[in-house]
Amino acid sequence: MIGFAPVPAPDADAEAAARARQDALTKPRGALGRLEDLSVWVAACQGHCPPRAFERARVVVFAGDHGVAQSGVSAYPSEVTAQMVATIDDGGAAINALAAVTGATVRVADIAVDADARSEQIGAHKIRRSSGDIAAGDALTDEETAAAVAAGQRIADEEVDAGADLLIAGDMGIGNTTPAAVLVAALTDAEPVAVVGSGTGIDDAGWARKTTAIRDALFRARPLSGDPVGLLRCCGGADLAAIAGFCAQAAIRRTPLLLDGMAVTAAALIAERLAPGAHRWWQAGHRSIEPGHELALATLRLEPIVDLRMRLGEGTGAVVALAVLRAAVAALSSMATFPEAGVAGVAGVNTAVGDSADTPAPPAASP
């Protein structure tokens, strides 16, 4: 049985205080654009204005193989998943390099890699070796689906209990954009050609094979569009189920989270259905070039922070966005207000503003 506690709303008082402080900073109102909205979101999630700088941003890369990869839907063989888990663990992957720049730390979790776990710690929440081939049958059993979602919940709890104040969900798995595309298509009522992308860089023949696999899986998935757990079992996978549990549990634990690309956002669509309102605790780190990613973001009503034509996964797009989020927090917390700086504000506007979430302020729309 899969169940989630109610998702709390971010702090409305802190949100209003942050918006009022933004309007009192030494700049024209709205001059910092999206940075202002992001800083207000962080303040609301933290329940404090001005918001605090992130001290322990944590990336969790969920790794898993998929039986559908054997149908030639990826430019790389399945054994690359285990090899990349080792590379991430050794600190040599793109996510390690980018996380170091933005002050985040990285953890990789083997959920369904088709190999023995690299270490006891990495394999602590392993469900099975590779999820099933969704073009031919179910990805998981009922028991495996529940266990995978619960694994994601436990990983979120472990990270928050260890002091994480921002979480980033990443993915690593050859072939995982195929089940992700099926989930997006099923949940947005889209056709296969509207969600299929190049993934790791497939050629035209690979694109055709991928489209066929998505079509076949979607035929079985359509009747389950109102059953998020059934979708994970039928056409998801253990890694995607764990990401869904992770994203939902982060919101329940009042911890802001950055989504990455196609696989993570597809899982987030499921998470929002498992724990309605969870999306208020998330921001979309980036927009990938996968067509289905745009559909998923629109359904979640999330605007990506950056758009750099990335399609790697691992959490790389989200960790680049972390730098922007840190800048947003710094501006709101470190800039002087008009009264503090002795600068004349907008004529006729009261620029007095306090420094806590308890300061009265007019209501403002959520970012």
N, C-alpha and C positions, 0 to 999 in steps of 0.2 A: 504494500500500500504506500503510495507516494502522497505526502502531505506537507504543506508549508504553513508556517505561522503567518498572520496578516502582515502586510508590508506597511510600515509607518510612512507618513508623508514627511518630506524634508521640512525643516523648521521655518514656518511662515514669518515669525517675528524676526529671525535672523535675516531672512530674505529681504524683508521690508527695510530693515536697518542698513543692509548692504546697498540696496538701491538708493536709499537716501544719502549714504556716504558717497557713493559714486557721483551723485549730483552735486555734492559739495566739494569735490576735489578740484584742484587748480587746473582746470581744463574746461572747454565747452562740454555741455552735456552730450553724451553719446559719442564723443570724439574718439574714444578707444574702441568703438564698434563692438564686435563680438567678444572682445576681451572683457568688457563690462558685464555682459550676460554670464560669461563663464565664471567670473569672480563671484557674482551673486549666487550662482548655483553652488559653488564650493561653500560659501558661507551658510547657505541653507542646509547643505548636507552635514556640515560640521556643527551647526547650531550655534555659531559664534560669528560676530562681526567686530572687527575685521577678521577675515579668515586667517588661519595659521598656515605657514609653509608646510608642505608635505615632508615628513621626516622619514617615513618608511614606505615608499612606493614599491609595490611588489608585482612582478610579472609571473604568472603561472602559465606555462606552455603545456597544454594537454595533448598527448601523443597517442595515436592509434592508427592501425591499418584497417583497410576495408576490402572485402572480398571482390568488390566490383572493379578494383584496380587490375585484376587479372584479365579484364575485358579490353584492356588497352585504352583506358580513358585518361591516362596520364603520360607525360613525356618521360617519366622516370619509373624504374622498377620499384616494387614494394620494399625491397631491402634497404632502400635509402632512408626509410623512416627510422629504423633502428640506428643506422649510421649517423643520422642527424641528431637523434637523442644523445648519442655519445658526444657529438660535436658541441651541442648546447651545454652538456654537463661539463665539458672541458673548457668552456668559455670562448670557443672559436666561431660561433655562429653570428649572423647579422644581429640577432636580438641581443646578444651579449655586448656587441660593440655599441649599439645604439642605446641600450639601457645604461651603460657606463657613462655616456655623455649626459644623460638626463637624471642621473642619480638614483635609478631604480635597480633593484636586484632581481635575479631570475631564478626560477625553480622550474624544473621539467618533471612532469608526472606521466608515467607510462600507464595508460588506461587500457589499451588494447593493441599494443605493438606485437607484430607476429614474430616474436623472438623472446628469449628469456629476458627478464628485467635486468638492466645494467647494474643495479644495486638494490638493496633492500629498501632504501629510502625512496628511490625513484619508482619502484614497483609496489609501494605500500598499498596502493589503491587499485591495483590491476584487476580487471574484470575477466578478461579472456585474451587469447591470442587471435587478433583480427576479428572484426565484426563480419557478419555474413554478407554474401553477395546480394545486394538489394534488387538487382535486375532479375534474380531467380527466386528469391525467398526472403524471409525476414532477416533483419540485421541482428536481432537479439531475441532471447526468450523474455517472457514477462519478468522472471526473477532477475535476469541480467540487467534489464532496463531499470528496474527499481534500485538495484545495487549500484549502477553507474550514476544515477541521479544523486543517490545518497553519498557516493564518493565525492562528487562535486561539492555537495553541501559541507561535508567534513573538511575538505581542503580549504574552503572559504573560512570555516570556523577556525581551523588551525592558523591560518594567516592573520586573521583579525585578532585572535587571542595572543598571537606573537607580536602584535603591535602595528600591523599594517594599517595605514591610514588612507591608502588608495590602492585599488587592485586593478590589474590589467589582465584580461583573458587573451591568451594566445593559443594557437593550434599548430600541430605538426603531424601530417599524415598524408602519404601518397594516396591520391584518389578521393580525398575528403570533400572536395568541392562538388563531387557528383551527388552524394547523399545530401549535402547542404542545399544544392539546387532543387532537389526533390522536396525538401522541407519547405523551402521558400515558395515553390510553385503550388504546393498543396495548401499553404496558409494564405496565399494571396490570389488563388484561383488563376494562376498564370499558366501558359502553355510552355512546354519544354524549350522551344527556341527562344523564349523570352528570358530564360534564366541561365542558359548554358553559356559558359565562357571558356577561355583558353586555359584556365588553371595554371599549370606549370609551363605552358607554352606548347600545347599540342598543335599538330598540323591539321589540315582539313579532314583527313581520314580519321584522325583521332577525335576531332570535333563531331563527326558523324557517329562514331561509336559511342561517344559520351551522350549525345542527344538520344540515341536509341536506348541506352541504359536508363536514362532519366525517364523517357517515355514509358518503358516497361515497369519501372518502379512506381511511377506516378499512377499508373492504371490501378495498382493495388492500394495506393495511398489515398486516392481521392475520397473514398467512403469514410476515411478516418480524419478528415480535415477538422472536425470538432473535438477530436480526442488527442491532445498533445502527447500523452504517454504512449498511446497506440501508434502515433506517427514515429516516435523514436524507436519503438520496437520494430515496426514494419520497415522503415526506410531511413533510419538515422544511423546510429552506431554508438558504441560505448563512450567514445571520446566526446561526441556531440551531446550525449545525454549528461555526461559529467559537466560539460561547460554550461549546460542549461541549469543544472543544480547549483553550480558555482555562482552564476550571475544572479539567480534568484536569491540565494542565501546572502550574498553581499548586500543586497537591498534590505533584507530582513535585519541584518546586523548594522544597518545605518552607515554603510561604508561606500563612498563613491567609487565608481568603476568605469573604466574606459574600455569600450568594445574595439575589436580590431576589424578584420575583414569579413569575407563571405562566410566562412565556416562558423566563426564566433557569432556573427550577427544572425545567422540562421538559427543557431542554438538559442540566442537571446529571444527570438520570436516565440520559441517554445517556452522559455522561462517566463515571459510576460503572461502567457496563458496559465502557467502553473501557479504564478504568484502575481496576480493583477496589481498594477501600480509600480512594479519593480523598475520600469523604464525611467521613472523620475529620479532614480539614483545613478543613472548611466549617462554618459556622453559617447557619441560616436567618434572614435579617434580619427578615422579617415574614411575616405571613399575609395574603394578599390576599383579596378577596371572591370570587375566581374559584373555582368548585367544584373544578375540576381541580387547583388548587394544593394544596388539602388532601390530595388523594390522593397527589400527588407527594411532599409532605413526609413523609407517613406511610410511603411506600415507602422513602424515604431515611433514615427514623428520625431526623428532625431536628425539633426543637421551635422554633418561631419566637420571636424575642426580643421583638418587639412585635406588637400586633394593633390597628391603627388604622383598619380598614376602607378601606385604600388600594388603588388599582387603576391607578395611573398608569404604572408601569414606570420606565424611565430609571435605575433604581438608587435611587429615592427612598426606598422602604421600608428598604432595607439601610443607606443612609447615615444615616437616623434612628436605626437600631439601633446604629450606630457610637458614638453618644454614650453609650449604655448600656454598650457594650463598654469604652469608655475609663474609665467610672466603675468598672467591675469591676476593671480593671487598677490604677487608682489606689488602690482600697481595699486590695488585697492588697499593693501595693508601698509604700504610704505610712503605713498604720496601724501603731501600735506593738503589739508582743506584750505579753502579761501580764508577763513578766520585765522587759522594757525599760521599761514604764510603772510598775513597782512595784505592780501591781494583782493582788490575789489571784485565782488561776484556779480552775477547778473542782476541788473537793476530790478528791484521789487521782489526779489526771490530771497526767502529766508534760507541762509546757508548754514545755520547752526546744525550741528550733527554730533551725536554722542559716539562712544566707542564700544558699545556692547549691544547684544541682541535685544536688550530690554529697552533701548531707546525708542520712544514712539516715533512712528514714521508713517506716511501715507501708504496704503496698499499698492503693490505693483504686480504686474503680470509675471508669471514664471518664465525663466529663460527658455 
